[in-house]
Amino acid sequence: MENKPENLSLALSDLGACMQRILGYLTDLGEGHTLTQDLYWKVGDVRYEVAETPALAVGSLSDDWRELLALARDADRPVTAVDLDRLAALLGYLSAEISRD
């Protein structure tokens, strides 16, 4: 199975605009969101290799949140790819919670 999009380019300005709209949507729902779950399944590095069977690991939303808060409060702390994964996990959780309501 081939997993290649045709001429797909992500413009960061467009991604930023989407993120702003999503943040506005979440803010309209309420300023704070309480985590009712902590642990979640993380899919290994083959996430986008759909012909492979991924290895699963357990992630922690509370750990992700603590690390992102530390990032937000320390301007000298470098942003890493792991921070993108942490943010994606929290956004995925919020999506699942909002979908249930």
ZICOR-V420072 format. One record per backbone hydrogen bond with DSSP energy under -0.5 kcal/mol. NH is the residue of the N-H (numbers start at 1). CO is the residue of the C=O. If there is no record, write none. Layout:
nh->{NH	NH}
co->{CO	CO}
//
This chain:
nh->{7	9	11	12	15	16	17	18	19	20	21	22	23	24	25	26	27	28	29	30	30	40	42	44	47	49	50	52	54	57	59	61	64	65	66	67	68	69	70	71	72	73	74	74	75	77	83	84	85	86	87	88	89	90	91	92	93	94	95	96	97	98	99	100	101	101}
co->{5	7	9	10	11	12	13	14	15	16	17	18	19	20	21	22	23	24	25	26	27	59	57	55	44	46	48	49	52	42	40	38	60	61	62	63	64	65	66	67	68	69	70	71	73	74	80	80	81	82	83	84	85	86	87	88	89	90	91	92	93	94	95	96	97	98}
//
